[in-house]
Amino acid sequence: MIFSIPVMNWLAPAFAFKKIWGGMTVTWFVTTIVMMAMAFIIAYVHTAMYEKRLKKYDIVNK
C-alpha cells in the first residue's frame, strides 16, 4: 500500500494531486486516512490473535 503512493504520483499525477476537501489531495487522503485505518485494522487483528492464543494455552489463569 505504501509503495502505491509514489507509483500513483509518478504515473497519474493529475489524479494524485486532484483536490478533494479543502486542499487535501488524493495522495494526502491515501497517506493519512487510509493508512490510519490500516493501522487500526492491523492492531485489531494482532490483539484478536493474541487473545485467542492466550485462551488456547490458558496463560492468564495459571
CHARMM internal coordinates of N, CA and C (Angstrom, degrees):
IC EDIT
DIST 1 N 1 CA 1.4612
DIST 1 CA 1 C 1.5262
ANGL 1 N 1 CA 1 C 110.37
DIST 1 C 2 N 1.3111
ANGL 1 CA 1 C 2 N 117.28
DIHE 1 N 1 CA 1 C 2 N -43.38
DIST 2 N 2 CA 1.4600
ANGL 1 C 2 N 2 CA 120.00
DIHE 1 CA 1 C 2 N 2 CA -179.19
DIST 2 CA 2 C 1.5261
ANGL 2 N 2 CA 2 C 110.35
DIHE 1 C 2 N 2 CA 2 C -65.81
DIST 2 C 3 N 1.3218
ANGL 2 CA 2 C 3 N 117.05
DIHE 2 N 2 CA 2 C 3 N -35.26
DIST 3 N 3 CA 1.4612
ANGL 2 C 3 N 3 CA 120.79
DIHE 2 CA 2 C 3 N 3 CA 178.47
DIST 3 CA 3 C 1.5273
ANGL 3 N 3 CA 3 C 111.98
DIHE 2 C 3 N 3 CA 3 C -64.29
DIST 3 C 4 N 1.3231
ANGL 3 CA 3 C 4 N 117.23
DIHE 3 N 3 CA 3 C 4 N -25.24
DIST 4 N 4 CA 1.4701
ANGL 3 C 4 N 4 CA 120.29
DIHE 3 CA 3 C 4 N 4 CA -178.43
DIST 4 CA 4 C 1.5263
ANGL 4 N 4 CA 4 C 112.68
DIHE 3 C 4 N 4 CA 4 C -68.61
DIST 4 C 5 N 1.3097
ANGL 4 CA 4 C 5 N 118.29
DIHE 4 N 4 CA 4 C 5 N -24.43
DIST 5 N 5 CA 1.4772
ANGL 4 C 5 N 5 CA 120.75
DIHE 4 CA 4 C 5 N 5 CA -178.57
DIST 5 CA 5 C 1.5270
ANGL 5 N 5 CA 5 C 111.35
DIHE 4 C 5 N 5 CA 5 C -63.97
DIST 5 C 6 N 1.3332
ANGL 5 CA 5 C 6 N 120.98
DIHE 5 N 5 CA 5 C 6 N -56.06
DIST 6 N 6 CA 1.4618
ANGL 5 C 6 N 6 CA 118.67
DIHE 5 CA 5 C 6 N 6 CA 178.94
DIST 6 CA 6 C 1.5272
ANGL 6 N 6 CA 6 C 112.96
DIHE 5 C 6 N 6 CA 6 C -65.52
DIST 6 C 7 N 1.3366
ANGL 6 CA 6 C 7 N 116.63
DIHE 6 N 6 CA 6 C 7 N -32.50
DIST 7 N 7 CA 1.4658
ANGL 6 C 7 N 7 CA 119.03
DIHE 6 CA 6 C 7 N 7 CA 177.51
DIST 7 CA 7 C 1.5318
ANGL 7 N 7 CA 7 C 109.80
DIHE 6 C 7 N 7 CA 7 C -64.45
DIST 7 C 8 N 1.3321
ANGL 7 CA 7 C 8 N 116.59
DIHE 7 N 7 CA 7 C 8 N -44.40
DIST 8 N 8 CA 1.4647
ANGL 7 C 8 N 8 CA 120.64
DIHE 7 CA 7 C 8 N 8 CA 178.04
DIST 8 CA 8 C 1.5277
ANGL 8 N 8 CA 8 C 110.48
DIHE 7 C 8 N 8 CA 8 C -62.70
DIST 8 C 9 N 1.3129
ANGL 8 CA 8 C 9 N 117.67
DIHE 8 N 8 CA 8 C 9 N -42.69
DIST 9 N 9 CA 1.4653
ANGL 8 C 9 N 9 CA 120.59
DIHE 8 CA 8 C 9 N 9 CA 179.17
DIST 9 CA 9 C 1.5264
ANGL 9 N 9 CA 9 C 111.77
DIHE 8 C 9 N 9 CA 9 C -63.57
DIST 9 C 10 N 1.3157
ANGL 9 CA 9 C 10 N 117.13
DIHE 9 N 9 CA 9 C 10 N -35.85
DIST 10 N 10 CA 1.4596
ANGL 9 C 10 N 10 CA 121.48
DIHE 9 CA 9 C 10 N 10 CA -177.39
DIST 10 CA 10 C 1.5249
ANGL 10 N 10 CA 10 C 112.20
DIHE 9 C 10 N 10 CA 10 C -78.45
DIST 10 C 11 N 1.3334
ANGL 10 CA 10 C 11 N 116.37
DIHE 10 N 10 CA 10 C 11 N -45.36
DIST 11 N 11 CA 1.4599
ANGL 10 C 11 N 11 CA 120.37
DIHE 10 CA 10 C 11 N 11 CA -172.68
DIST 11 CA 11 C 1.5324
ANGL 11 N 11 CA 11 C 114.00
DIHE 10 C 11 N 11 CA 11 C -89.79
DIST 11 C 12 N 1.3089
ANGL 11 CA 11 C 12 N 117.95
DIHE 11 N 11 CA 11 C 12 N -26.86
DIST 12 N 12 CA 1.4686
ANGL 11 C 12 N 12 CA 120.99
DIHE 11 CA 11 C 12 N 12 CA -177.87
DIST 12 CA 12 C 1.5211
ANGL 12 N 12 CA 12 C 110.74
DIHE 11 C 12 N 12 CA 12 C -136.65
DIST 12 C 13 N 1.3370
ANGL 12 CA 12 C 13 N 117.75
DIHE 12 N 12 CA 12 C 13 N 63.81
DIST 13 N 13 CA 1.4625
ANGL 12 C 13 N 13 CA 118.84
DIHE 12 CA 12 C 13 N 13 CA -176.84
DIST 13 CA 13 C 1.5254
ANGL 13 N 13 CA 13 C 113.30
DIHE 12 C 13 N 13 CA 13 C -64.49
DIST 13 C 14 N 1.3137
ANGL 13 CA 13 C 14 N 117.95
DIHE 13 N 13 CA 13 C 14 N -30.06
DIST 14 N 14 CA 1.4695
ANGL 13 C 14 N 14 CA 119.46
DIHE 13 CA 13 C 14 N 14 CA 178.87
DIST 14 CA 14 C 1.5271
ANGL 14 N 14 CA 14 C 110.50
DIHE 13 C 14 N 14 CA 14 C -63.50
DIST 14 C 15 N 1.3244
ANGL 14 CA 14 C 15 N 116.46
DIHE 14 N 14 CA 14 C 15 N -39.93
DIST 15 N 15 CA 1.4644
ANGL 14 C 15 N 15 CA 120.55
DIHE 14 CA 14 C 15 N 15 CA 177.41
DIST 15 CA 15 C 1.5238
ANGL 15 N 15 CA 15 C 111.42
DIHE 14 C 15 N 15 CA 15 C -75.62
DIST 15 C 16 N 1.3254
ANGL 15 CA 15 C 16 N 117.22
DIHE 15 N 15 CA 15 C 16 N -43.21
DIST 16 N 16 CA 1.4644
ANGL 15 C 16 N 16 CA 121.67
DIHE 15 CA 15 C 16 N 16 CA -175.20
DIST 16 CA 16 C 1.5237
ANGL 16 N 16 CA 16 C 112.19
DIHE 15 C 16 N 16 CA 16 C -62.95
DIST 16 C 17 N 1.3177
ANGL 16 CA 16 C 17 N 116.89
DIHE 16 N 16 CA 16 C 17 N -35.60
DIST 17 N 17 CA 1.4690
ANGL 16 C 17 N 17 CA 119.76
DIHE 16 CA 16 C 17 N 17 CA -176.30
DIST 17 CA 17 C 1.5222
ANGL 17 N 17 CA 17 C 112.71
DIHE 16 C 17 N 17 CA 17 C -102.13
DIST 17 C 18 N 1.3357
ANGL 17 CA 17 C 18 N 116.97
DIHE 17 N 17 CA 17 C 18 N 14.65
DIST 18 N 18 CA 1.4591
ANGL 17 C 18 N 18 CA 121.76
DIHE 17 CA 17 C 18 N 18 CA 175.00
DIST 18 CA 18 C 1.5194
ANGL 18 N 18 CA 18 C 109.06
DIHE 17 C 18 N 18 CA 18 C -69.31
DIST 18 C 19 N 1.3121
ANGL 18 CA 18 C 19 N 117.16
DIHE 18 N 18 CA 18 C 19 N 133.30
DIST 19 N 19 CA 1.4654
ANGL 18 C 19 N 19 CA 121.65
DIHE 18 CA 18 C 19 N 19 CA -178.36
DIST 19 CA 19 C 1.5236
ANGL 19 N 19 CA 19 C 109.81
DIHE 18 C 19 N 19 CA 19 C -80.62
DIST 19 C 20 N 1.3311
ANGL 19 CA 19 C 20 N 115.29
DIHE 19 N 19 CA 19 C 20 N 134.85
DIST 20 N 20 CA 1.4660
ANGL 19 C 20 N 20 CA 121.27
DIHE 19 CA 19 C 20 N 20 CA -179.32
DIST 20 CA 20 C 1.5309
ANGL 20 N 20 CA 20 C 110.09
DIHE 19 C 20 N 20 CA 20 C -104.49
DIST 20 C 21 N 1.3382
ANGL 20 CA 20 C 21 N 116.70
DIHE 20 N 20 CA 20 C 21 N -69.92
DIST 21 N 21 CA 1.4581
ANGL 20 C 21 N 21 CA 122.84
DIHE 20 CA 20 C 21 N 21 CA -179.06
DIST 21 CA 21 C 1.5130
ANGL 21 N 21 CA 21 C 109.10
DIHE 20 C 21 N 21 CA 21 C -124.31
DIST 21 C 22 N 1.2876
ANGL 21 CA 21 C 22 N 117.14
DIHE 21 N 21 CA 21 C 22 N 125.55
DIST 22 N 22 CA 1.4571
ANGL 21 C 22 N 22 CA 122.67
DIHE 21 CA 21 C 22 N 22 CA 171.76
DIST 22 CA 22 C 1.5146
ANGL 22 N 22 CA 22 C 115.60
DIHE 21 C 22 N 22 CA 22 C 42.95
DIST 22 C 23 N 1.3016
ANGL 22 CA 22 C 23 N 118.10
DIHE 22 N 22 CA 22 C 23 N 41.93
DIST 23 N 23 CA 1.4482
ANGL 22 C 23 N 23 CA 121.57
DIHE 22 CA 22 C 23 N 23 CA 178.44
DIST 23 CA 23 C 1.5127
ANGL 23 N 23 CA 23 C 114.86
DIHE 22 C 23 N 23 CA 23 C 94.10
DIST 23 C 24 N 1.3417
ANGL 23 CA 23 C 24 N 117.35
DIHE 23 N 23 CA 23 C 24 N -6.82
DIST 24 N 24 CA 1.4642
ANGL 23 C 24 N 24 CA 119.70
DIHE 23 CA 23 C 24 N 24 CA 178.19
DIST 24 CA 24 C 1.5260
ANGL 24 N 24 CA 24 C 108.76
DIHE 23 C 24 N 24 CA 24 C -75.22
DIST 24 C 25 N 1.3246
ANGL 24 CA 24 C 25 N 115.73
DIHE 24 N 24 CA 24 C 25 N 127.66
DIST 25 N 25 CA 1.4575
ANGL 24 C 25 N 25 CA 120.27
DIHE 24 CA 24 C 25 N 25 CA 179.69
DIST 25 CA 25 C 1.5245
ANGL 25 N 25 CA 25 C 110.17
DIHE 24 C 25 N 25 CA 25 C -91.06
DIST 25 C 26 N 1.3105
ANGL 25 CA 25 C 26 N 116.34
DIHE 25 N 25 CA 25 C 26 N 168.61
DIST 26 N 26 CA 1.4630
ANGL 25 C 26 N 26 CA 121.15
DIHE 25 CA 25 C 26 N 26 CA 178.04
DIST 26 CA 26 C 1.5250
ANGL 26 N 26 CA 26 C 109.97
DIHE 25 C 26 N 26 CA 26 C -60.40
DIST 26 C 27 N 1.3219
ANGL 26 CA 26 C 27 N 117.00
DIHE 26 N 26 CA 26 C 27 N -39.49
DIST 27 N 27 CA 1.4631
ANGL 26 C 27 N 27 CA 120.74
DIHE 26 CA 26 C 27 N 27 CA 178.74
DIST 27 CA 27 C 1.5192
ANGL 27 N 27 CA 27 C 111.23
DIHE 26 C 27 N 27 CA 27 C -60.36
DIST 27 C 28 N 1.3264
ANGL 27 CA 27 C 28 N 117.40
DIHE 27 N 27 CA 27 C 28 N -46.09
DIST 28 N 28 CA 1.4631
ANGL 27 C 28 N 28 CA 120.33
DIHE 27 CA 27 C 28 N 28 CA 178.51
DIST 28 CA 28 C 1.5190
ANGL 28 N 28 CA 28 C 110.87
DIHE 27 C 28 N 28 CA 28 C -64.88
DIST 28 C 29 N 1.3199
ANGL 28 CA 28 C 29 N 117.19
DIHE 28 N 28 CA 28 C 29 N -38.29
DIST 29 N 29 CA 1.4618
ANGL 28 C 29 N 29 CA 120.45
DIHE 28 CA 28 C 29 N 29 CA 178.82
DIST 29 CA 29 C 1.5199
ANGL 29 N 29 CA 29 C 110.66
DIHE 28 C 29 N 29 CA 29 C -61.31
DIST 29 C 30 N 1.3233
ANGL 29 CA 29 C 30 N 116.39
DIHE 29 N 29 CA 29 C 30 N -48.73
DIST 30 N 30 CA 1.4639
ANGL 29 C 30 N 30 CA 120.41
DIHE 29 CA 29 C 30 N 30 CA -179.47
DIST 30 CA 30 C 1.5212
ANGL 30 N 30 CA 30 C 110.29
DIHE 29 C 30 N 30 CA 30 C -63.71
DIST 30 C 31 N 1.3237
ANGL 30 CA 30 C 31 N 115.88
DIHE 30 N 30 CA 30 C 31 N -43.78
DIST 31 N 31 CA 1.4648
ANGL 30 C 31 N 31 CA 120.30
DIHE 30 CA 30 C 31 N 31 CA -177.17
DIST 31 CA 31 C 1.5238
ANGL 31 N 31 CA 31 C 112.06
DIHE 30 C 31 N 31 CA 31 C -64.74
DIST 31 C 32 N 1.3026
ANGL 31 CA 31 C 32 N 118.01
DIHE 31 N 31 CA 31 C 32 N -43.94
DIST 32 N 32 CA 1.4681
ANGL 31 C 32 N 32 CA 120.07
DIHE 31 CA 31 C 32 N 32 CA -173.46
DIST 32 CA 32 C 1.5123
ANGL 32 N 32 CA 32 C 113.06
DIHE 31 C 32 N 32 CA 32 C -90.82
DIST 32 C 33 N 1.2890
ANGL 32 CA 32 C 33 N 117.82
DIHE 32 N 32 CA 32 C 33 N -60.93
DIST 33 N 33 CA 1.4601
ANGL 32 C 33 N 33 CA 121.11
DIHE 32 CA 32 C 33 N 33 CA -171.45
DIST 33 CA 33 C 1.5353
ANGL 33 N 33 CA 33 C 111.42
DIHE 32 C 33 N 33 CA 33 C -71.13
DIST 33 C 34 N 1.3078
ANGL 33 CA 33 C 34 N 117.57
DIHE 33 N 33 CA 33 C 34 N -48.71
DIST 34 N 34 CA 1.4564
ANGL 33 C 34 N 34 CA 119.76
DIHE 33 CA 33 C 34 N 34 CA -177.73
DIST 34 CA 34 C 1.5278
ANGL 34 N 34 CA 34 C 110.87
DIHE 33 C 34 N 34 CA 34 C -67.78
DIST 34 C 35 N 1.3160
ANGL 34 CA 34 C 35 N 117.45
DIHE 34 N 34 CA 34 C 35 N -41.71
DIST 35 N 35 CA 1.4636
ANGL 34 C 35 N 35 CA 119.69
DIHE 34 CA 34 C 35 N 35 CA 179.56
DIST 35 CA 35 C 1.5291
ANGL 35 N 35 CA 35 C 111.04
DIHE 34 C 35 N 35 CA 35 C -65.35
DIST 35 C 36 N 1.3269
ANGL 35 CA 35 C 36 N 118.29
DIHE 35 N 35 CA 35 C 36 N -35.55
DIST 36 N 36 CA 1.4610
ANGL 35 C 36 N 36 CA 120.81
DIHE 35 CA 35 C 36 N 36 CA 177.39
DIST 36 CA 36 C 1.5199
ANGL 36 N 36 CA 36 C 109.95
DIHE 35 C 36 N 36 CA 36 C -66.16
DIST 36 C 37 N 1.3252
ANGL 36 CA 36 C 37 N 117.11
DIHE 36 N 36 CA 36 C 37 N -40.93
DIST 37 N 37 CA 1.4639
ANGL 36 C 37 N 37 CA 120.46
DIHE 36 CA 36 C 37 N 37 CA 176.80
DIST 37 CA 37 C 1.5288
ANGL 37 N 37 CA 37 C 110.01
DIHE 36 C 37 N 37 CA 37 C -62.37
DIST 37 C 38 N 1.3281
ANGL 37 CA 37 C 38 N 117.02
DIHE 37 N 37 CA 37 C 38 N -42.51
DIST 38 N 38 CA 1.4577
ANGL 37 C 38 N 38 CA 120.27
DIHE 37 CA 37 C 38 N 38 CA 178.03
DIST 38 CA 38 C 1.5253
ANGL 38 N 38 CA 38 C 111.11
DIHE 37 C 38 N 38 CA 38 C -61.40
DIST 38 C 39 N 1.3172
ANGL 38 CA 38 C 39 N 117.77
DIHE 38 N 38 CA 38 C 39 N -39.56
DIST 39 N 39 CA 1.4623
ANGL 38 C 39 N 39 CA 121.08
DIHE 38 CA 38 C 39 N 39 CA 179.68
DIST 39 CA 39 C 1.5277
ANGL 39 N 39 CA 39 C 110.66
DIHE 38 C 39 N 39 CA 39 C -62.65
DIST 39 C 40 N 1.3291
ANGL 39 CA 39 C 40 N 117.38
DIHE 39 N 39 CA 39 C 40 N -42.25
DIST 40 N 40 CA 1.4616
ANGL 39 C 40 N 40 CA 120.52
DIHE 39 CA 39 C 40 N 40 CA 178.64
DIST 40 CA 40 C 1.5245
ANGL 40 N 40 CA 40 C 111.02
DIHE 39 C 40 N 40 CA 40 C -66.64
DIST 40 C 41 N 1.3212
ANGL 40 CA 40 C 41 N 117.66
DIHE 40 N 40 CA 40 C 41 N -39.46
DIST 41 N 41 CA 1.4617
ANGL 40 C 41 N 41 CA 121.00
DIHE 40 CA 40 C 41 N 41 CA 179.12
DIST 41 CA 41 C 1.5262
ANGL 41 N 41 CA 41 C 110.64
DIHE 40 C 41 N 41 CA 41 C -65.12
DIST 41 C 42 N 1.3221
ANGL 41 CA 41 C 42 N 116.57
DIHE 41 N 41 CA 41 C 42 N -44.62
DIST 42 N 42 CA 1.4614
ANGL 41 C 42 N 42 CA 120.50
DIHE 41 CA 41 C 42 N 42 CA 178.80
DIST 42 CA 42 C 1.5293
ANGL 42 N 42 CA 42 C 110.50
DIHE 41 C 42 N 42 CA 42 C -62.46
DIST 42 C 43 N 1.3212
ANGL 42 CA 42 C 43 N 117.73
DIHE 42 N 42 CA 42 C 43 N -42.18
DIST 43 N 43 CA 1.4578
ANGL 42 C 43 N 43 CA 121.19
DIHE 42 CA 42 C 43 N 43 CA 178.65
DIST 43 CA 43 C 1.5282
ANGL 43 N 43 CA 43 C 110.93
DIHE 42 C 43 N 43 CA 43 C -64.03
DIST 43 C 44 N 1.3271
ANGL 43 CA 43 C 44 N 117.13
DIHE 43 N 43 CA 43 C 44 N -40.16
DIST 44 N 44 CA 1.4667
ANGL 43 C 44 N 44 CA 120.72
DIHE 43 CA 43 C 44 N 44 CA 179.31
DIST 44 CA 44 C 1.5263
ANGL 44 N 44 CA 44 C 110.78
DIHE 43 C 44 N 44 CA 44 C -64.82
DIST 44 C 45 N 1.3119
ANGL 44 CA 44 C 45 N 117.16
DIHE 44 N 44 CA 44 C 45 N -46.25
DIST 45 N 45 CA 1.4684
ANGL 44 C 45 N 45 CA 121.29
DIHE 44 CA 44 C 45 N 45 CA -179.74
DIST 45 CA 45 C 1.5323
ANGL 45 N 45 CA 45 C 109.79
DIHE 44 C 45 N 45 CA 45 C -62.64
DIST 45 C 46 N 1.3160
ANGL 45 CA 45 C 46 N 117.06
DIHE 45 N 45 CA 45 C 46 N -44.21
DIST 46 N 46 CA 1.4635
ANGL 45 C 46 N 46 CA 120.64
DIHE 45 CA 45 C 46 N 46 CA 179.35
DIST 46 CA 46 C 1.5267
ANGL 46 N 46 CA 46 C 110.57
DIHE 45 C 46 N 46 CA 46 C -60.62
DIST 46 C 47 N 1.3199
ANGL 46 CA 46 C 47 N 117.60
DIHE 46 N 46 CA 46 C 47 N -45.84
DIST 47 N 47 CA 1.4571
ANGL 46 C 47 N 47 CA 121.36
DIHE 46 CA 46 C 47 N 47 CA -179.67
DIST 47 CA 47 C 1.5212
ANGL 47 N 47 CA 47 C 111.37
DIHE 46 C 47 N 47 CA 47 C -64.24
DIST 47 C 48 N 1.3236
ANGL 47 CA 47 C 48 N 116.99
DIHE 47 N 47 CA 47 C 48 N -42.62
DIST 48 N 48 CA 1.4655
ANGL 47 C 48 N 48 CA 120.71
DIHE 47 CA 47 C 48 N 48 CA 179.84
DIST 48 CA 48 C 1.5294
ANGL 48 N 48 CA 48 C 110.69
DIHE 47 C 48 N 48 CA 48 C -63.14
DIST 48 C 49 N 1.3240
ANGL 48 CA 48 C 49 N 116.77
DIHE 48 N 48 CA 48 C 49 N -43.16
DIST 49 N 49 CA 1.4630
ANGL 48 C 49 N 49 CA 119.98
DIHE 48 CA 48 C 49 N 49 CA 179.26
DIST 49 CA 49 C 1.5299
ANGL 49 N 49 CA 49 C 111.04
DIHE 48 C 49 N 49 CA 49 C -66.42
DIST 49 C 50 N 1.3272
ANGL 49 CA 49 C 50 N 117.47
DIHE 49 N 49 CA 49 C 50 N -37.88
DIST 50 N 50 CA 1.4635
ANGL 49 C 50 N 50 CA 121.40
DIHE 49 CA 49 C 50 N 50 CA 179.19
DIST 50 CA 50 C 1.5305
ANGL 50 N 50 CA 50 C 110.56
DIHE 49 C 50 N 50 CA 50 C -65.44
DIST 50 C 51 N 1.3384
ANGL 50 CA 50 C 51 N 116.76
DIHE 50 N 50 CA 50 C 51 N -44.32
DIST 51 N 51 CA 1.4587
ANGL 50 C 51 N 51 CA 119.83
DIHE 50 CA 50 C 51 N 51 CA 179.32
DIST 51 CA 51 C 1.5278
ANGL 51 N 51 CA 51 C 111.05
DIHE 50 C 51 N 51 CA 51 C -65.30
DIST 51 C 52 N 1.3182
ANGL 51 CA 51 C 52 N 117.32
DIHE 51 N 51 CA 51 C 52 N -36.03
DIST 52 N 52 CA 1.4655
ANGL 51 C 52 N 52 CA 121.02
DIHE 51 CA 51 C 52 N 52 CA 177.04
DIST 52 CA 52 C 1.5280
ANGL 52 N 52 CA 52 C 110.26
DIHE 51 C 52 N 52 CA 52 C -63.11
DIST 52 C 53 N 1.3351
ANGL 52 CA 52 C 53 N 115.87
DIHE 52 N 52 CA 52 C 53 N -41.21
DIST 53 N 53 CA 1.4614
ANGL 52 C 53 N 53 CA 119.79
DIHE 52 CA 52 C 53 N 53 CA 178.78
DIST 53 CA 53 C 1.5288
ANGL 53 N 53 CA 53 C 110.97
DIHE 52 C 53 N 53 CA 53 C -67.74
DIST 53 C 54 N 1.3299
ANGL 53 CA 53 C 54 N 117.02
DIHE 53 N 53 CA 53 C 54 N -36.94
DIST 54 N 54 CA 1.4693
ANGL 53 C 54 N 54 CA 119.42
DIHE 53 CA 53 C 54 N 54 CA 176.88
DIST 54 CA 54 C 1.5173
ANGL 54 N 54 CA 54 C 110.80
DIHE 53 C 54 N 54 CA 54 C -61.95
DIST 54 C 55 N 1.3301
ANGL 54 CA 54 C 55 N 117.42
DIHE 54 N 54 CA 54 C 55 N -42.83
DIST 55 N 55 CA 1.4642
ANGL 54 C 55 N 55 CA 120.51
DIHE 54 CA 54 C 55 N 55 CA 178.69
DIST 55 CA 55 C 1.5275
ANGL 55 N 55 CA 55 C 111.27
DIHE 54 C 55 N 55 CA 55 C -65.66
DIST 55 C 56 N 1.3149
ANGL 55 CA 55 C 56 N 116.81
DIHE 55 N 55 CA 55 C 56 N -37.85
DIST 56 N 56 CA 1.4673
ANGL 55 C 56 N 56 CA 120.76
DIHE 55 CA 55 C 56 N 56 CA -178.38
DIST 56 CA 56 C 1.5245
ANGL 56 N 56 CA 56 C 110.98
DIHE 55 C 56 N 56 CA 56 C -62.44
DIST 56 C 57 N 1.3017
ANGL 56 CA 56 C 57 N 117.18
DIHE 56 N 56 CA 56 C 57 N -44.27
DIST 57 N 57 CA 1.4595
ANGL 56 C 57 N 57 CA 121.10
DIHE 56 CA 56 C 57 N 57 CA -177.81
DIST 57 CA 57 C 1.5195
ANGL 57 N 57 CA 57 C 112.95
DIHE 56 C 57 N 57 CA 57 C -95.49
DIST 57 C 58 N 1.3261
ANGL 57 CA 57 C 58 N 116.75
DIHE 57 N 57 CA 57 C 58 N -3.51
DIST 58 N 58 CA 1.4674
ANGL 57 C 58 N 58 CA 123.08
DIHE 57 CA 57 C 58 N 58 CA 179.48
DIST 58 CA 58 C 1.5264
ANGL 58 N 58 CA 58 C 111.15
DIHE 57 C 58 N 58 CA 58 C 50.31
DIST 58 C 59 N 1.3036
ANGL 58 CA 58 C 59 N 115.58
DIHE 58 N 58 CA 58 C 59 N 47.60
DIST 59 N 59 CA 1.4648
ANGL 58 C 59 N 59 CA 120.98
DIHE 58 CA 58 C 59 N 59 CA -177.82
DIST 59 CA 59 C 1.5247
ANGL 59 N 59 CA 59 C 111.48
DIHE 58 C 59 N 59 CA 59 C -70.79
DIST 59 C 60 N 1.3152
ANGL 59 CA 59 C 60 N 117.06
DIHE 59 N 59 CA 59 C 60 N -31.14
DIST 60 N 60 CA 1.4639
ANGL 59 C 60 N 60 CA 121.27
DIHE 59 CA 59 C 60 N 60 CA -174.28
DIST 60 CA 60 C 1.5150
ANGL 60 N 60 CA 60 C 111.69
DIHE 59 C 60 N 60 CA 60 C -67.08
DIST 60 C 61 N 1.3301
ANGL 60 CA 60 C 61 N 118.39
DIHE 60 N 60 CA 60 C 61 N -40.07
DIST 61 N 61 CA 1.4628
ANGL 60 C 61 N 61 CA 121.53
DIHE 60 CA 60 C 61 N 61 CA -173.70
DIST 61 CA 61 C 1.5202
ANGL 61 N 61 CA 61 C 113.88
DIHE 60 C 61 N 61 CA 61 C -90.71
DIST 61 C 62 N 1.2918
ANGL 61 CA 61 C 62 N 119.49
DIHE 61 N 61 CA 61 C 62 N 4.43
DIST 62 N 62 CA 1.4758
ANGL 61 C 62 N 62 CA 120.26
DIHE 61 CA 61 C 62 N 62 CA -178.91
DIST 62 CA 62 C 1.4989
ANGL 62 N 62 CA 62 C 112.00
DIHE 61 C 62 N 62 CA 62 C -93.28
END
COOR INIT
IC SEED 1 N 1 CA 1 C
IC BUILD
